[in-house]
Amino acid sequence: MDRLRCIEVFVEVARDGSFTSAARRLGISKATATKYVAWLERSLGVRLLNRTTKDVGLTEAGAHALSQGQLLLDRYEEIGAGARELIEKPRGIVRVGTPPSFGTYHLLPLVVGFTERYREIRIMLLLDDGSANLIAQGLDLSLRIGPAPDDTGHIAVPLTKAPQVLVASEAYLRTHGVPKTPADLARHNCLVHALKSPTNIWRFSGAAGEVSTRVNGTVCSNFGEALKHAALLGHGISMHPYYMVSDDLKAKRLVGVLPDYEPLELEIYVVYPTREHLPARTRRFLDYLKRWAKTPPDWANPSSKKPLARLGEL
């Protein structure tokens, strides 16, 4: 039996002095109201109401129970109101997981714009390389870049695309040669991302369709910035989302490799634990990300990319 409901029925009956009118207001039958009050009396071990064929009156214990019961109901309503306020009012901390490079250079400007609009909301950016447990690490949501997350316990909403590009330094290519096809990569030092290419397979789309090749190299990491830095040092060929190396390509610190073969693009998802009862602060930031994704940045649109530099053009 629902104790709180029993107390609520008892309070209404005691106020009205009538089971019939109290039951009508509560939307239950008189028999049900009588059963609730009888159960409460049995559970407390005291008689709360004196009943006659015409009247219902409070006992001494009932008068005490009425005042305490009303306080309990009021307190319960305060708890509910406080909980609803947390959901409805946009304030507090939103903990957001993100890959470090994307978070630093592309998510952070969005966060700045968002917090200027919602000044009572704080965004805490936390490292998530794609393997974080949102519940265990207390993340409200996380940005994931790669294949669709396979955790059925979470909601994953695609935001935009992340085209990739193969790059190397001019010094590396002058020393080791320029690959002409994906198969040529087998003879090169390829810098592999452990999470995005766990089987050392790189996949491309060319004029003849999809092509895949197995690659190897002396450096492997789950940290894309490390692989990019290794490429800048002339250590090998690496694959990155275009947003990560666009400035290096424009400055000619890196050169596009295999421009006739496009690496398969990644998807950027926002992932969160549940669709129900999201706090207003989290919902506002989630909606902000969705609005941003409706007008993708230049790096998310392959047709907007400038042609990659070829070695002979430098």
C-alpha positions in Angstrom: 0.0 0.0 0.0 1.2 3.5 -0.9 1.7 5.1 2.5 1.9 8.7 1.2 -1.4 8.1 -0.7 -3.0 6.8 2.5 -1.9 9.9 4.4 -3.2 12.1 1.6 -6.6 10.4 1.7 -6.8 10.6 5.5 -6.0 14.3 5.4 -8.7 15.0 2.9 -11.3 12.9 4.9 -10.3 14.6 8.1 -10.7 18.1 6.6 -14.1 17.3 5.0 -15.4 15.2 7.8 -16.8 13.0 5.1 -15.5 10.0 3.2 -17.9 10.6 0.4 -16.9 14.2 -0.5 -13.2 13.5 0.0 -13.4 10.5 -2.3 -15.2 12.5 -4.9 -12.5 15.2 -4.9 -9.7 12.7 -5.0 -11.3 10.8 -7.9 -11.7 7.5 -6.1 -14.6 5.5 -4.7 -15.8 5.8 -1.1 -14.9 2.2 -0.5 -11.3 2.9 -1.7 -11.0 5.9 0.6 -12.3 3.8 3.5 -9.7 1.1 2.7 -6.8 3.6 2.6 -7.7 5.1 6.0 -8.2 1.7 7.6 -4.8 0.5 6.4 -3.2 3.7 7.8 -4.8 3.1 11.1 -3.7 -0.5 11.2 -0.1 0.4 10.2 0.0 3.1 13.0 -1.8 0.9 15.5 -4.2 3.7 16.5 -7.7 4.8 15.6 -7.5 8.1 13.8 -11.2 8.7 13.0 -14.4 8.2 15.0 -17.1 7.1 12.5 -20.9 7.3 12.9 -23.6 6.9 10.3 -23.7 10.7 10.0 -20.4 12.1 11.1 -16.6 11.5 10.9 -14.5 13.0 13.7 -10.9 13.1 14.6 -9.6 11.2 17.6 -6.8 12.8 19.7 -4.3 10.7 17.8 -6.0 11.6 14.6 -5.7 15.3 15.3 -1.9 14.9 15.8 -1.7 12.7 12.7 -3.5 15.4 10.7 -1.0 18.1 11.5 2.0 15.9 11.0 0.5 14.4 7.8 -0.1 17.8 6.3 3.5 18.8 7.1 4.7 15.6 5.4 2.6 16.3 2.3 3.9 19.9 2.2 7.5 18.7 2.5 7.0 16.1 -0.3 5.6 18.9 -2.6 8.7 21.0 -1.8 11.0 18.1 -2.7 9.2 17.7 -6.0 9.2 21.4 -6.7 13.0 21.6 -6.1 13.6 18.6 -8.3 11.5 20.1 -11.1 13.3 23.4 -10.7 16.6 21.7 -11.4 15.1 20.3 -14.6 13.3 23.4 -15.8 15.7 26.2 -15.0 19.0 26.4 -17.0 21.7 26.7 -14.4 24.5 24.6 -13.0 27.3 22.5 -14.5 27.1 20.4 -17.7 30.0 17.9 -17.9 30.9 17.3 -21.6 33.3 14.7 -22.8 35.3 15.4 -26.0 38.3 14.4 -28.0 41.1 16.8 -27.0 41.8 18.3 -30.4 38.2 18.8 -31.4 37.3 20.1 -28.0 40.1 22.6 -28.0 39.8 24.1 -31.4 36.2 23.5 -32.4 34.0 22.7 -29.5 35.4 25.5 -27.2 34.3 28.4 -29.5 30.7 26.9 -29.3 31.0 26.6 -25.5 32.1 30.3 -25.3 29.1 31.4 -27.4 26.7 29.2 -25.3 27.9 30.4 -21.9 27.6 34.1 -23.1 24.0 33.4 -23.7 23.3 31.3 -20.6 25.5 32.9 -17.9 24.3 30.6 -15.1 25.4 27.5 -16.9 29.0 26.3 -16.6 30.5 23.9 -19.2 33.1 21.5 -17.9 35.1 19.9 -20.8 36.6 16.5 -20.0 38.8 14.2 -22.0 36.9 11.4 -23.8 38.8 9.4 -26.4 35.6 7.5 -27.2 35.9 4.9 -24.5 34.6 6.8 -21.5 31.7 5.3 -19.5 29.3 8.3 -19.3 27.5 7.0 -16.2 30.7 6.0 -14.3 32.5 9.3 -15.1 29.5 11.5 -14.5 29.3 12.9 -18.0 26.1 14.6 -19.1 26.9 14.1 -22.7 29.9 13.4 -24.9 31.1 14.2 -28.4 32.2 11.1 -30.3 34.0 11.0 -33.6 34.0 7.8 -35.5 31.6 4.9 -36.2 28.2 4.9 -34.6 28.5 4.1 -30.9 27.4 0.6 -30.2 26.3 1.1 -26.6 22.6 0.6 -26.8 22.2 2.0 -23.3 22.9 5.5 -24.6 21.3 7.9 -27.1 23.6 8.8 -30.0 22.5 11.7 -32.2 24.6 12.4 -35.4 25.5 16.0 -35.7 27.7 16.4 -38.8 30.4 14.7 -40.9 34.1 14.7 -40.3 35.9 14.1 -43.6 39.4 12.7 -43.3 42.6 13.3 -45.2 46.0 11.5 -45.5 49.0 13.7 -44.8 52.8 13.7 -44.5 55.6 16.3 -44.4 57.4 17.3 -47.6 60.6 16.0 -46.1 59.2 12.6 -45.5 57.8 12.3 -49.1 61.1 13.5 -50.7 63.0 10.9 -48.8 60.6 7.9 -49.1 58.7 8.7 -52.2 55.1 9.6 -53.0 52.5 6.8 -52.9 50.3 6.7 -56.0 47.7 4.2 -54.8 46.6 2.9 -51.4 48.5 -0.4 -52.1 51.7 1.7 -52.1 51.2 2.5 -48.4 52.4 -1.0 -47.5 55.9 0.3 -48.2 55.6 3.4 -46.0 55.7 4.2 -42.3 52.1 4.8 -41.5 51.1 6.4 -38.2 48.0 4.5 -37.1 45.3 5.7 -34.7 44.6 2.8 -32.3 40.9 3.6 -31.8 39.9 4.7 -35.3 41.9 1.9 -37.0 42.3 -0.9 -34.5 42.9 -3.5 -37.2 45.4 -1.3 -39.1 43.0 -1.1 -42.0 42.7 2.2 -43.9 39.7 2.5 -46.2 39.4 4.9 -49.1 36.9 5.9 -51.8 38.3 6.3 -55.3 37.1 6.4 -58.9 36.7 2.6 -58.9 34.9 2.4 -55.6 36.0 1.6 -52.0 39.5 0.4 -51.5 41.1 -0.9 -48.3 44.6 -1.6 -47.4 46.5 -2.9 -44.3 49.2 -0.5 -43.0 51.9 -0.6 -40.4 54.3 1.9 -38.8 56.6 2.5 -35.9 54.2 4.8 -34.0 50.7 4.0 -32.9 48.6 6.1 -30.6 45.0 6.8 -29.4 45.9 10.5 -29.3 45.5 12.1 -32.7 47.7 15.1 -31.8 50.6 12.8 -31.2 50.3 11.2 -34.6 50.0 14.6 -36.3 53.1 15.9 -34.5 55.0 12.7 -35.7 53.9 13.5 -39.2 55.1 17.1 -38.8 58.5 15.8 -37.7 58.8 13.8 -40.9 58.2 10.5 -39.3 55.5 9.1 -41.6 52.1 9.3 -43.1 49.0 9.8 -40.9 45.3 10.0 -41.4 43.3 12.8 -39.6 39.9 14.5 -39.7 40.3 17.5 -42.0 39.5 19.9 -39.2 42.6 18.7 -37.4 45.1 19.5 -40.1 43.5 22.2 -42.3 45.8 24.9 -40.9 48.9 22.8 -41.5 47.9 22.1 -45.1 47.2 25.8 -45.8 50.6 26.6 -44.2 52.2 23.8 -46.2 53.6 22.2 -43.1 51.9 19.1 -44.3 51.1 17.8 -47.8 48.0 15.9 -48.9 48.8 12.3 -49.8 46.7 10.3 -52.4 44.5 13.2 -53.3 42.6 10.9 -55.7 41.5 8.7 -52.9 39.4 10.0 -50.1 39.6 8.3 -46.7 36.1 7.2 -45.5 34.7 10.1 -43.5 33.8 9.9 -39.8 30.6 10.9 -38.1 30.4 13.3 -35.2 27.8 12.2 -32.6 26.6 13.7 -29.4 26.0 10.9 -26.9 24.0 11.1 -23.7 22.7 8.5 -21.2 18.9 9.0 -21.4 16.2 10.9 -23.2 14.1 11.4 -20.2 14.3 14.0 -17.4 17.3 15.8 -18.9 18.1 18.9 -16.8 17.3 22.1 -18.6 21.0 23.1 -18.7 21.9 19.8 -20.5 18.9 20.1 -22.8 19.8 23.7 -23.7 23.4 22.7 -24.6 22.2 19.7 -26.6 19.8 21.9 -28.6 22.6 24.4 -29.1 24.8 21.7 -30.6 22.0 20.6 -32.9 21.4 24.1 -34.2 25.1 24.5 -34.9 25.1 21.2 -36.8 22.3 22.5 -39.2 24.9 24.8 -40.7 28.0 22.6 -40.8 31.4 24.4 -40.8 33.6 24.3 -43.9 35.7 21.4 -42.7 32.6 19.2 -42.5 31.7 19.7 -46.2 34.0 17.8 -48.5 33.0 19.9 -51.5 34.1 23.1 -49.7 37.7 21.9 -49.1 40.4 23.4 -51.2 42.4 21.0 -53.3 45.1 19.3 -51.3 48.6 20.4 -52.1 50.7 17.9 -54.1 54.4 17.5 -53.6 55.3 18.8 -57.0 53.3 22.0 -56.4 55.4 23.1 -53.4 
